[in-house]
Amino acid sequence: ITALNEFITIYHIGDTRAYKLTPTKLIQLTEDQTKLQQTINELPFLTPVKRFLPNNNILLNAVGVNKNLLNIDIFKTTIEPNDILLLTSDGVHDYISENEIENILRKFKLPKTIVNKLISKAIENGSKDNLTILYTIFKN
């Protein structure tokens, strides 16, 4: 991730997600590079049952697998003062709805509390995967 003034560029590989919380909404900035996401893109009506698709966690792209075929997605967005950038591993976002993520981000103010609440909610919802979160708030 690089930031310059009010712009941010995210170089993305794999299934870690970047979200931006603005005063009005939570925006998913990246798109998973998985077989599941590829299927959803081709057949969008499957979205509600995505967890039940076979091989839903197969990565189409990952660092260190094949350097010749590495496909880096580039996402650019603006960052305003007090926007929050959240990075989550699939052990988190596969088990918490975007509404739940947004509610936790808005309800709690301390980064440590936010991270602990997100991890607790993912575990409560059945996650047994790794739970990785990076939380950053952009100030003036």
DSSP file with accessible surface (Angstrom, degrees, kcal/mol):
  #  RESIDUE AA STRUCTURE BP1 BP2  ACC     N-H-->O    O-->H-N    N-H-->O    O-->H-N    TCO  KAPPA ALPHA  PHI   PSI    X-CA   Y-CA   Z-CA
    1    1 A I              0   0   96      0, 0.0     2,-0.4     0, 0.0     9,-0.2   0.000 360.0 360.0 360.0 132.1    0.0    0.0    0.0
    2    2 A T  E     -A    9   0A  75      7,-2.2     7,-2.6     2,-0.0     2,-0.4  -0.971 360.0-164.1-125.5 144.9    1.3    3.4   -0.9
    3    3 A A  E     +A    8   0A  65     -2,-0.4     2,-0.4     5,-0.2     5,-0.2  -0.988   9.6 178.7-129.0 138.9   -0.2    6.8    0.1
    4    4 A L  E >   -A    7   0A 127      3,-2.3     3,-2.4    -2,-0.4     2,-0.2  -0.931  65.3 -52.4-140.6 113.6    0.5   10.2   -1.3
    5    5 A N  T 3  S-     0   0  143     -2,-0.4    -1,-0.0     1,-0.3     0, 0.0  -0.372 124.1 -15.7  55.1-118.4   -1.5   13.1    0.0
    6    6 A E  T 3  S+     0   0   91     -2,-0.2    73,-3.4    -3,-0.1     2,-0.3   0.319 120.6  87.8-100.1   9.2   -5.2   12.1   -0.3
    7    7 A F  E <   -AB   4  78A 112     -3,-2.4    -3,-2.3    71,-0.3     2,-0.4  -0.828  52.7-168.9-109.1 148.4   -4.7    9.2   -2.7
    8    8 A I  E     -AB   3  77A   1     69,-2.8    69,-2.2    -2,-0.3     2,-0.4  -0.995   5.3-160.8-134.1 141.3   -3.9    5.6   -1.9
    9    9 A T  E     -AB   2  76A  21     -7,-2.6    -7,-2.2    -2,-0.4     2,-0.5  -0.988   6.2-161.1-121.3 131.1   -2.9    2.7   -4.2
   10   10 A I  E     - B   0  75A   7     65,-3.1    65,-2.4    -2,-0.4     2,-0.6  -0.957   5.6-158.1-114.4 125.8   -3.3   -0.9   -3.1
   11   11 A Y  E     - B   0  74A 124     -2,-0.5     2,-0.4    63,-0.2    63,-0.2  -0.926  25.9-166.6-101.0 116.7   -1.3   -3.6   -4.9
   12   12 A H  E     + B   0  73A  13     61,-3.2    61,-2.6    -2,-0.6     2,-0.3  -0.902  23.4 165.7-123.0 134.5   -3.3   -6.8   -4.3
   13   13 A I        -     0   0   42     -2,-0.4     3,-0.5    59,-0.2     2,-0.3  -0.996  57.5  -5.0-138.5 134.0   -2.7  -10.5   -4.7
   14   14 A G  S    S-     0   0    5     -2,-0.3    19,-2.7     1,-0.2    48,-0.1  -0.631 102.8 -44.6  95.2-141.9   -4.7  -13.3   -3.2
   15   15 A D  S    S+     0   0   25     -2,-0.3     2,-0.3    17,-0.2    -1,-0.2   0.236  85.8 117.5-126.8  13.9   -7.7  -13.2   -0.8
   16   16 A T        -     0   0   64     -3,-0.5     2,-0.3    73,-0.1    73,-0.2  -0.661  57.7-141.7 -74.3 138.7   -6.8  -10.7    1.9
   17   17 A R  E     -C   88   0B  13     71,-2.7    71,-2.2    -2,-0.3     2,-0.5  -0.816  12.1-151.1-108.8 148.6   -9.3   -7.8    1.6
   18   18 A A  E     -C   87   0B   2     -2,-0.3    11,-3.0    69,-0.2    12,-1.1  -0.960  17.5-176.3-113.4 131.7   -9.0   -4.1    1.9
   19   19 A Y  E     -CD  86  28B   1     67,-3.0    67,-2.7    -2,-0.5     2,-0.4  -0.937  13.4-153.1-122.0 149.8  -12.0   -2.1    3.1
   20   20 A K  E     -CD  85  27B  13      7,-2.6     7,-2.8    -2,-0.3     2,-0.6  -0.992   6.6-155.7-122.5 126.7  -12.4    1.6    3.5
   21   21 A L  E     +CD  84  26B  10     63,-2.8    63,-2.1    -2,-0.4     5,-0.2  -0.913  17.0 179.4-101.5 120.2  -14.8    3.0    6.1
   22   22 A T        -     0   0   20      3,-2.9    60,-0.1    -2,-0.6    61,-0.0  -0.589  48.9 -91.1-104.8 176.0  -16.1    6.5    5.2
   23   23 A P  S    S+     0   0  105      0, 0.0     3,-0.1     0, 0.0    -2,-0.0   0.774 125.8  31.7 -60.8 -20.0  -18.6    8.6    7.3
   24   24 A T  S    S+     0   0  114      1,-0.2     2,-0.3     0, 0.0    -3,-0.0   0.669 123.0   2.8-113.4 -19.7  -21.4    7.1    5.2
   25   25 A K        -     0   0  117      2,-0.0    -3,-2.9    -3,-0.0     2,-0.5  -0.998  57.4-112.6-162.8 163.0  -20.4    3.6    4.1
   26   26 A L  E     -D   21   0B  16     -2,-0.3     2,-0.5    -5,-0.2    -5,-0.2  -0.905  35.0-164.1-100.1 128.7  -18.0    0.6    4.2
   27   27 A I  E     -D   20   0B  50     -7,-2.8    -7,-2.6    -2,-0.5     2,-0.7  -0.962  17.2-140.3-120.0 125.1  -16.4   -0.1    0.8
   28   28 A Q  E     -D   19   0B  58     -2,-0.5    -9,-0.3    -9,-0.2    -2,-0.0  -0.747  20.9-174.7 -80.2 119.1  -14.7   -3.3   -0.2
   29   29 A L        +     0   0   23    -11,-3.0     2,-0.2    -2,-0.7   -10,-0.2   0.773  59.1  49.3 -88.8 -29.3  -11.7   -2.0   -2.2
   30   30 A T        -     0   0    5    -12,-1.1     2,-0.4    45,-0.1   -13,-0.0  -0.708  69.5-137.5-111.7 162.9  -10.2   -5.3   -3.4
   31   31 A E        -     0   0   82     -2,-0.2   -15,-0.1   -15,-0.1    42,-0.1  -0.982  30.8-109.8-121.0 131.1  -11.6   -8.4   -5.0
   32   32 A D        -     0   0   10     -2,-0.4     2,-1.0   -17,-0.1   -17,-0.2  -0.278  16.1-140.9 -57.6 138.9  -10.5  -11.9   -3.9
   33   33 A Q        +     0   0   14    -19,-2.7    27,-2.8    28,-0.1    28,-0.9  -0.600  60.9 122.1 -99.1  68.6   -8.4  -13.7   -6.5
   34   34 A T  B  > S-F   59   0C   5     -2,-1.0     4,-2.2    25,-0.3    25,-0.2  -0.858  77.3-113.6-127.9 162.4  -10.1  -17.1   -5.8
   35   35 A K  H  > S+     0   0   86     23,-2.7     4,-2.4    -2,-0.3     5,-0.2   0.894 118.1  56.2 -60.5 -39.3  -12.0  -19.7   -7.7
   36   36 A L  H  > S+     0   0   17     20,-0.5     4,-2.7    22,-0.3    -1,-0.2   0.943 107.3  46.2 -59.2 -49.4  -15.1  -18.7   -5.7
   37   37 A Q  H  > S+     0   0   27      1,-0.2     4,-2.7     2,-0.2    -1,-0.2   0.900 110.7  53.9 -64.0 -36.9  -14.9  -15.1   -6.7
   38   38 A Q  H  X S+     0   0   70     -4,-2.2     4,-1.8     2,-0.2    -1,-0.2   0.932 110.5  46.8 -60.7 -43.3  -14.3  -16.1  -10.3
   39   39 A T  H  X S+     0   0   29     -4,-2.4     4,-2.9     2,-0.2    -2,-0.2   0.921 111.6  50.5 -64.9 -43.2  -17.5  -18.2  -10.1
   40   40 A I  H  < S+     0   0   15     -4,-2.7    -2,-0.2     1,-0.2    -1,-0.2   0.910 109.2  51.8 -62.6 -40.4  -19.5  -15.4   -8.5
   41   41 A N  H  < S+     0   0   83     -4,-2.7    -1,-0.2     1,-0.2    -2,-0.2   0.875 116.1  40.7 -63.2 -36.7  -18.3  -13.0  -11.2
   42   42 A E  H  < S+     0   0  125     -4,-1.8    -2,-0.2     1,-0.2    -1,-0.2   0.821 132.1  24.3 -79.6 -33.0  -19.5  -15.4  -13.9
   43   43 A L    ><  +     0   0   71     -4,-2.9     3,-2.4    -5,-0.2    -1,-0.2  -0.641  68.9 176.4-132.6  73.4  -22.7  -16.4  -12.1
   44   44 A P  G >  S+     0   0   86      0, 0.0     3,-1.6     0, 0.0    -1,-0.1   0.739  72.5  72.7 -58.2 -22.7  -23.7  -13.6   -9.7
   45   45 A F  G 3  S+     0   0  154      1,-0.3     4,-0.1     2,-0.1    -5,-0.1   0.672  86.5  67.7 -67.4 -11.4  -26.9  -15.2   -8.6
   46   46 A L  G X   +     0   0   35     -3,-2.4     3,-1.9     1,-0.2    -1,-0.3   0.597  68.7 102.1 -81.9 -10.1  -24.8  -17.7   -6.6
   47   47 A T  G X  S+     0   0   60     -3,-1.6     3,-1.7     1,-0.3     4,-0.2   0.844  73.8  56.3 -47.2 -46.2  -23.6  -15.1   -4.1
   48   48 A P  G 3  S+     0   0  115      0, 0.0    -1,-0.3     0, 0.0     3,-0.2   0.783 114.4  39.5 -62.4 -22.4  -26.0  -16.1   -1.3
   49   49 A V  G X  S+     0   0   70     -3,-1.9     3,-1.9     1,-0.1     4,-0.4   0.179  77.6 122.1-110.0  21.3  -24.7  -19.6   -1.2
   50   50 A K  G X   +     0   0   66     -3,-1.7     3,-1.3     1,-0.3    -1,-0.1   0.814  67.3  60.2 -58.9 -34.0  -21.0  -18.9   -1.8
   51   51 A R  G 3  S+     0   0  120      1,-0.2    -1,-0.3    -4,-0.2     5,-0.2   0.757 103.4  53.3 -64.5 -22.3  -19.8  -20.6    1.4
   52   52 A F  G <  S+     0   0  172     -3,-1.9    -1,-0.2     2,-0.1    -2,-0.2   0.445  80.6 110.3 -96.7   0.3  -21.2  -23.9    0.2
   53   53 A L  S X  S-     0   0   39     -3,-1.3     3,-0.9    -4,-0.4   -17,-0.1  -0.522  77.2-107.1 -73.5 141.8  -19.5  -24.0   -3.2
   54   54 A P  T 3  S+     0   0  107      0, 0.0    -1,-0.1     0, 0.0    -2,-0.1  -0.357  99.6  12.0 -67.4 148.2  -16.9  -26.7   -3.6
   55   55 A N  T >  S+     0   0  105      1,-0.1     3,-1.5     2,-0.1   -19,-0.3   0.809  77.3 156.8  58.4  35.6  -13.2  -25.5   -3.6
   56   56 A N  T <   +     0   0   46     -3,-0.9   -20,-0.5     1,-0.3   -19,-0.2   0.686  67.0  52.4 -68.5 -15.3  -14.3  -22.0   -2.5
   57   57 A N  T 3  S+     0   0  103    -22,-0.1     2,-0.4   -21,-0.1    -1,-0.3   0.317  73.1 127.1-104.7  10.3  -10.8  -21.3   -1.0
   58   58 A I    <   -     0   0   77     -3,-1.5   -23,-2.7     1,-0.1     2,-0.3  -0.540  54.7-138.1 -71.6 121.6   -8.7  -22.1   -4.0
   59   59 A L  B     -F   34   0C  71     -2,-0.4   -25,-0.3   -25,-0.2     3,-0.1  -0.627  15.0-164.9 -80.1 137.1   -6.4  -19.2   -4.8
   60   60 A L  S    S+     0   0   87    -27,-2.8     2,-0.3    -2,-0.3   -26,-0.2   0.600  81.0  24.5 -90.4 -14.0   -6.0  -18.2   -8.5
   61   61 A N        +     0   0   19    -28,-0.9     2,-0.3     9,-0.1    -1,-0.3  -0.983  67.1 160.0-154.0 134.4   -3.0  -16.1   -7.6
   62   62 A A    >>  -     0   0   24     -2,-0.3     3,-1.3    -3,-0.1     4,-0.6  -0.983  42.7 -98.4-156.1 149.4   -0.5  -16.0   -4.7
   63   63 A V  T 34 S+     0   0  112     -2,-0.3     4,-0.0     1,-0.2    -2,-0.0  -0.451 106.2  17.9 -68.3 135.1    3.0  -14.7   -4.0
   64   64 A G  T 34 S+     0   0   62     -2,-0.2    -1,-0.2     1,-0.0     3,-0.1   0.413  99.9  94.9  88.5  -2.4    5.8  -17.3   -4.5
   65   65 A V  T <4 S-     0   0  115     -3,-1.3     2,-0.3     1,-0.2    -2,-0.1   0.951 104.0 -11.1 -86.0 -60.0    3.8  -19.8   -6.5
   66   66 A N    ><  -     0   0   72     -4,-0.6     3,-1.3     1,-0.1     4,-0.4  -0.807  57.7-167.8-145.0  99.7    4.7  -18.8  -10.1
   67   67 A K  G >  S+     0   0  176     -2,-0.3     3,-0.6     1,-0.3    -1,-0.1   0.771  87.2  59.4 -62.3 -26.3    6.5  -15.6  -10.6
   68   68 A N  G 3  S+     0   0  153      1,-0.2    -1,-0.3     3,-0.0    -2,-0.0   0.757 112.2  37.9 -74.4 -24.0    6.0  -15.6  -14.4
   69   69 A L  G <  S+     0   0  130     -3,-1.3    -1,-0.2     2,-0.0    -2,-0.2   0.244  79.8 141.2-111.4  12.7    2.2  -15.6  -14.1
   70   70 A L    <   -     0   0   63     -3,-0.6     2,-0.6    -4,-0.4    -9,-0.1  -0.367  33.7-162.4 -63.1 125.0    1.8  -13.3  -11.1
   71   71 A N        -     0   0   94     -2,-0.1     2,-0.6    -9,-0.0    -1,-0.1  -0.933   2.7-165.4-114.3 109.1   -1.2  -11.1  -11.6
   72   72 A I        -     0   0   78     -2,-0.6     2,-0.4   -59,-0.1   -59,-0.2  -0.843   9.1-148.1 -98.4 121.0   -1.3   -8.0   -9.4
   73   73 A D  E     -B   12   0A  42    -61,-2.6   -61,-3.2    -2,-0.6     2,-0.5  -0.711  11.3-152.7 -83.8 139.0   -4.6   -6.1   -9.1
   74   74 A I  E     -B   11   0A  96     -2,-0.4     2,-0.4   -63,-0.2   -63,-0.2  -0.965  13.1-176.7-118.5 124.9   -4.2   -2.4   -8.6
   75   75 A F  E     -B   10   0A  54    -65,-2.4   -65,-3.1    -2,-0.5     2,-0.4  -0.981   3.4-168.6-122.2 132.2   -6.9   -0.4   -6.8
   76   76 A K  E     +B    9   0A 160     -2,-0.4     2,-0.3   -67,-0.2   -67,-0.2  -0.951  15.8 153.7-121.6 141.8   -6.8    3.4   -6.4
   77   77 A T  E     -B    8   0A  32    -69,-2.2   -69,-2.8    -2,-0.4     2,-0.3  -0.963  40.1-103.3-154.6 166.6   -9.0    5.4   -4.1
   78   78 A T  E     -B    7   0A  55     -2,-0.3     2,-0.5   -71,-0.2   -71,-0.3  -0.701  25.8-149.9 -94.2 151.5   -9.0    8.7   -2.3
   79   79 A I        -     0   0   13    -73,-3.4     3,-0.1    -2,-0.3   -57,-0.0  -0.991  10.7-164.9-122.1 127.3   -8.6    8.9    1.5
   80   80 A E    >   -     0   0   99     -2,-0.5     3,-2.3     1,-0.1    58,-0.2  -0.727  40.9 -76.3-104.8 158.2  -10.2   11.6    3.5
   81   81 A P  T 3  S+     0   0   60      0, 0.0    58,-0.2     0, 0.0    -1,-0.1  -0.282 120.0  17.7 -53.4 136.5   -9.3   12.6    7.1
   82   82 A N  T 3  S+     0   0   91     56,-4.2    57,-0.1     1,-0.3     2,-0.1   0.404  88.8 138.2  76.4   1.0  -10.8   10.1    9.5
   83   83 A D    <   -     0   0    2     -3,-2.3    55,-2.7    55,-0.3     2,-0.4  -0.478  46.6-138.4 -65.7 150.3  -11.4    7.4    6.9
   84   84 A I  E     -CE  21 137B  14    -63,-2.1   -63,-2.8    53,-0.2     2,-0.5  -0.939   9.3-155.8-115.3 134.5  -10.4    4.0    8.2
   85   85 A L  E     -CE  20 136B   6     51,-3.3    51,-2.5    -2,-0.4     2,-0.4  -0.945  14.7-173.7-107.4 129.1   -8.5    1.4    6.2
   86   86 A L  E     -CE  19 135B   1    -67,-2.7   -67,-3.0    -2,-0.5     2,-0.4  -0.990   9.2-168.1-127.3 127.0   -9.0   -2.2    7.3
   87   87 A L  E     +CE  18 134B  35     47,-2.7    47,-2.3    -2,-0.4     2,-0.4  -0.957  14.8 179.5-110.9 133.3   -7.2   -5.3    5.9
   88   88 A T  E     -CE  17 133B   1    -71,-2.2   -71,-2.7    -2,-0.4    45,-0.2  -0.990  23.6-132.1-135.5 144.7   -8.6   -8.7    6.8
   89   89 A S    >>  -     0   0    7     43,-2.1     3,-2.0    -2,-0.4     4,-1.9  -0.441  40.0-101.0 -82.3 166.5   -7.6  -12.3    6.1
   90   90 A D  H 3> S+     0   0   19      1,-0.3     4,-1.7     2,-0.2     5,-0.2   0.764 119.4  69.9 -64.5 -22.2  -10.3  -14.7    4.9
   91   91 A G  H 34 S+     0   0    0     39,-0.5    -1,-0.3     2,-0.1    38,-0.2   0.736 111.0  33.8 -65.2 -19.1  -10.5  -16.2    8.4
   92   92 A V  H X> S+     0   0    0     -3,-2.0     3,-1.7    40,-0.2     4,-0.5   0.864 122.2  39.3 -96.3 -63.4  -12.1  -12.9    9.4
   93   93 A H  H 3< S+     0   0    7     -4,-1.9     3,-0.3     1,-0.3    -3,-0.2   0.726 108.3  61.5 -71.7 -18.7  -14.1  -11.7    6.4
   94   94 A D  T 3< S+     0   0   46     -4,-1.7    -1,-0.3    -5,-0.3    -3,-0.1   0.653 113.2  38.6 -75.1 -12.6  -15.5  -15.1    5.4
   95   95 A Y  T <4 S+     0   0   64     -3,-1.7     2,-0.4    -5,-0.2    -2,-0.2   0.378 110.2  60.7-119.3   2.0  -17.2  -15.3    8.8
   96   96 A I  S  < S-     0   0    7     -4,-0.5    -1,-0.1    -3,-0.3    26,-0.1  -0.996  78.2-128.2-132.1 129.4  -18.4  -11.8    9.4
   97   97 A S     >  -     0   0   59     -2,-0.4     4,-2.5     1,-0.1     5,-0.2  -0.301  26.5-113.2 -69.2 159.1  -20.9  -10.0    7.2
   98   98 A E  H  > S+     0   0   78      1,-0.2     4,-2.8     2,-0.2     5,-0.2   0.867 119.3  56.4 -61.7 -34.0  -20.0   -6.5    5.9
   99   99 A N  H  > S+     0   0  115      2,-0.2     4,-2.5     1,-0.2    -1,-0.2   0.913 108.0  47.0 -62.7 -42.4  -22.8   -5.1    8.1
  100  100 A E  H  > S+     0   0   55      2,-0.2     4,-2.2     1,-0.2    -2,-0.2   0.907 112.1  50.4 -65.9 -41.5  -21.2   -6.7   11.2
  101  101 A I  H  X S+     0   0    0     -4,-2.5     4,-2.5     1,-0.2    -2,-0.2   0.954 112.7  46.5 -59.8 -49.3  -17.8   -5.3   10.2
  102  102 A E  H  X S+     0   0   40     -4,-2.8     4,-2.2     1,-0.2     5,-0.2   0.914 110.5  52.7 -61.5 -43.2  -19.2   -1.8    9.7
  103  103 A N  H  X S+     0   0  106     -4,-2.5     4,-2.3     1,-0.2    -1,-0.2   0.912 111.0  46.9 -60.0 -43.1  -21.2   -1.9   13.0
  104  104 A I  H  X S+     0   0   21     -4,-2.2     4,-2.0     1,-0.2    -1,-0.2   0.926 111.3  51.4 -65.5 -44.2  -18.1   -2.9   14.9
  105  105 A L  H  < S+     0   0    4     -4,-2.5    -1,-0.2     1,-0.2    -2,-0.2   0.868 116.7  40.4 -60.8 -36.0  -16.0   -0.2   13.2
  106  106 A R  H  < S+     0   0   82     -4,-2.2    -1,-0.2    -5,-0.2    -2,-0.2   0.825 114.6  50.9 -82.8 -31.5  -18.6    2.5   14.0
  107  107 A K  H  < S+     0   0  159     -4,-2.3     2,-0.3    -5,-0.2    -2,-0.2   0.877 108.6  49.5 -76.7 -37.8  -19.4    1.3   17.6
  108  108 A F     <  -     0   0   44     -4,-2.0    -1,-0.0    -5,-0.2     0, 0.0  -0.765  55.5-171.0-109.3 150.4  -15.9    1.1   19.0
  109  109 A K        +     0   0  159     -2,-0.3    -1,-0.1     5,-0.0     3,-0.0   0.741  60.7  84.1-110.7 -32.0  -13.2    3.7   18.9
  110  110 A L  S  > S-     0   0  118      1,-0.1     4,-2.5     2,-0.0     3,-0.2  -0.635  70.8-139.7 -80.5 128.9  -10.0    2.1   20.2
  111  111 A P  H  > S+     0   0   64      0, 0.0     4,-2.8     0, 0.0     5,-0.2   0.893 102.9  52.9 -53.2 -42.8   -8.1    0.1   17.5
  112  112 A K  H  > S+     0   0  163      1,-0.2     4,-2.4     2,-0.2     5,-0.2   0.912 110.7  47.2 -61.5 -40.7   -7.3   -2.7   20.0
  113  113 A T  H  > S+     0   0   46     -3,-0.2     4,-2.7     2,-0.2    -1,-0.2   0.925 111.9  50.4 -65.3 -44.5  -10.9   -3.1   20.9
  114  114 A I  H  X S+     0   0    0     -4,-2.5     4,-2.5     2,-0.2     5,-0.2   0.947 112.3  46.3 -59.5 -48.8  -12.0   -3.1   17.2
  115  115 A V  H  X S+     0   0   34     -4,-2.8     4,-2.5     1,-0.2     5,-0.2   0.937 113.7  48.8 -61.8 -45.5   -9.5   -5.8   16.3
  116  116 A N  H  X S+     0   0   82     -4,-2.4     4,-2.7    -5,-0.2    -1,-0.2   0.900 111.6  49.3 -62.5 -40.1  -10.5   -7.9   19.4
  117  117 A K  H  X S+     0   0   94     -4,-2.7     4,-2.4     2,-0.2    -1,-0.2   0.912 111.6  48.7 -66.3 -42.1  -14.2   -7.6   18.6
  118  118 A L  H  X S+     0   0    0     -4,-2.5     4,-2.3    -5,-0.2    -2,-0.2   0.932 114.1  45.9 -63.4 -43.8  -13.7   -8.6   14.9
  119  119 A I  H  X S+     0   0   43     -4,-2.5     4,-2.4    -5,-0.2     5,-0.2   0.938 113.1  49.7 -64.7 -45.4  -11.6  -11.6   15.9
  120  120 A S  H  X S+     0   0   70     -4,-2.7     4,-2.8    -5,-0.2    -1,-0.2   0.910 111.1  49.7 -60.0 -41.7  -14.1  -12.6   18.6
  121  121 A K  H  X S+     0   0   51     -4,-2.4     4,-2.0     2,-0.2    -1,-0.2   0.911 109.9  50.4 -66.0 -41.3  -17.0  -12.4   16.2
  122  122 A A  H  <>S+     0   0    0     -4,-2.3     5,-2.6     2,-0.2    -2,-0.2   0.933 113.5  45.6 -62.3 -43.5  -15.2  -14.4   13.5
  123  123 A I  H ><5S+     0   0   96     -4,-2.4     3,-1.9     1,-0.2    -2,-0.2   0.930 111.0  52.9 -64.8 -44.3  -14.5  -17.2   16.1
  124  124 A E  H 3<5S+     0   0  135     -4,-2.8    -1,-0.2     1,-0.3    -2,-0.2   0.856 107.5  53.1 -58.1 -34.3  -18.0  -17.0   17.4
  125  125 A N  T 3<5S-     0   0   55     -4,-2.0    -1,-0.3    -5,-0.2    -2,-0.2   0.321 131.2 -90.8 -88.1   7.8  -19.2  -17.5   13.8
  126  126 A G  T < 5 +     0   0   37     -3,-1.9    -3,-0.2     1,-0.3     2,-0.2   0.507  67.0 158.5 104.5   7.2  -17.1  -20.6   13.3
  127  127 A S      < +     0   0    8     -5,-2.6    -1,-0.3    -6,-0.2   -36,-0.1  -0.438  11.9 164.7 -68.5 133.0  -13.8  -19.5   12.0
  128  128 A K        +     0   0  192     -2,-0.2    -1,-0.2     2,-0.1     3,-0.1   0.190  51.4  96.7-124.2   7.0  -10.9  -21.9   12.5
  129  129 A D  S    S-     0   0   75    -38,-0.2     2,-0.1     1,-0.2   -40,-0.0  -0.290  92.4 -69.1 -86.3 176.3   -8.6  -20.2    9.9
  130  130 A N        -     0   0   91     -2,-0.1     2,-0.6     1,-0.1   -39,-0.5  -0.388  45.4-145.1 -68.1 149.6   -5.9  -17.6   10.7
  131  131 A L        +     0   0   45    -40,-0.1     2,-0.4   -41,-0.1    -1,-0.1  -0.895  26.9 167.9-122.7  98.1   -7.3  -14.3   11.8
  132  132 A T        +     0   0   82     -2,-0.6   -43,-2.1     2,-0.0     2,-0.4  -0.951   3.9 172.4-119.4 132.7   -5.3  -11.3   10.6
  133  133 A I  E     -E   88   0B  28     -2,-0.4     2,-0.4   -45,-0.2   -45,-0.2  -1.000  15.4-170.2-139.9 137.2   -6.4   -7.7   10.8
  134  134 A L  E     -E   87   0B  89    -47,-2.3   -47,-2.7    -2,-0.4     2,-0.4  -0.999  13.3-170.9-124.8 128.1   -4.6   -4.4   10.1
  135  135 A Y  E     +E   86   0B  33     -2,-0.4     2,-0.4   -49,-0.2   -49,-0.2  -0.970   8.7 170.5-123.6 127.7   -6.5   -1.2   11.1
  136  136 A T  E     -E   85   0B  51    -51,-2.5   -51,-3.3    -2,-0.4     2,-0.4  -0.997  16.5-159.9-138.3 133.8   -5.4    2.3   10.2
  137  137 A I  E     -E   84   0B  62     -2,-0.4     2,-0.6   -53,-0.2   -53,-0.2  -0.938  19.4-135.7-110.9 134.8   -7.2    5.6   10.6
  138  138 A F        -     0   0   46    -55,-2.7   -56,-4.2    -2,-0.4   -55,-0.3  -0.819  24.1-171.4 -94.4 122.6   -6.1    8.5    8.5
  139  139 A K              0   0  143     -2,-0.6   -56,-0.0   -58,-0.2     0, 0.0  -0.645 360.0 360.0-105.8 166.7   -5.7   11.8   10.3
  140  140 A N              0   0  168     -2,-0.2    -1,-0.1   -60,-0.0   -60,-0.0  -0.269 360.0 360.0 -60.9 360.0   -5.1   15.4    9.0
